[in-house]
Amino acid sequence: MTTLLAELDRALAQRAAQGGPARLHSRPLAAGEGWWVEDLVCTADHRDRSFEESRSHVAIALVVAGSFQYRSPAGRAMMTPGSLLLGNPGDPFECGHEHGAGDRCVSFSYSPWFVEEIASSAGVRPGQMAFKISRLPPMPDWAPLVARACSGLFVEAEAAWEELALELWVKAVAADHGRSRPTAPPSGAEARVTRVARLIERAGEHEPFTLQRLAREAGMSRYHFLRTFQAMTGVTPHQYVCRTRLRHAATRLVEDGARVIDIAFDSGYGDVSNFNHAFRREFGMSPRQFRRRFS
């Protein structure tokens, strides 16, 4: 289990032992003029009623562990590790945990005037500044930014957070305006896909995940499961498994001094060259380069 999950599990265990309502634990990571970044751990579960909130800032939250349901005027979305939550200032929103307990996010917040400054410098027109959709799924283009944010939970690098915050907003706006609003999921599909996503997140790296097995876990036919999983997460089940394992491997490269070859084998790769190729394709650099840059 990675530290990303372990921190969430500690918070959930503490709530179970002490009782009481759900809490949102916030740890400031970095801040500057008009922007700030937090490590957010939520302990809500199916017992907790979601309620409408609003924010005065622009929000982009990277999910690093757990899952939850996010509702905003831009639509309803299932948030899983690797996906990005998008929020506009003044828009009402709700977060629910009907299908699983807790989540952990790296949350980037921007004041409206700071966003206007970025937009002006990046050539983003005023009509493109507001997010049209509520979630961006895990995609190859996001992998280096996701890995940098996850590694930042363990390595203090104040200047790197500001660079990441700027890059993240510009890429999110560009991706958001190239996508249409997602359609509502079929009845019961959200709970089934959430169950499978959480199973993958917590499984050992050598756990065999065939499409047939995952479809059986979801109680669907293989073809129906494949279409539904991809529609709700933005990636196929195989891509989700591979990216989850590579994300865990990237976290280990920063956290501990294990050899690359050992991390490769622990990640389910029988050949270190295949691991290096997959890692470079996902993060744009080799495992050793990644370790030198972010450790």
Beta strands, then each sheet from edge to edge (+ up, - down):
strand 1: 24-32
strand 2: 35-42
strand 3: 53-54
strand 4: 58-66
strand 5: 68-72
strand 6: 75-79
strand 7: 84-87
strand 8: 92-96
strand 9: 103-110
strand 10: 135-136
sheet 1: 1+ 2- 9+ 4- 7+ 10-
sheet 2: 3+ 8- 5+ 6-
end
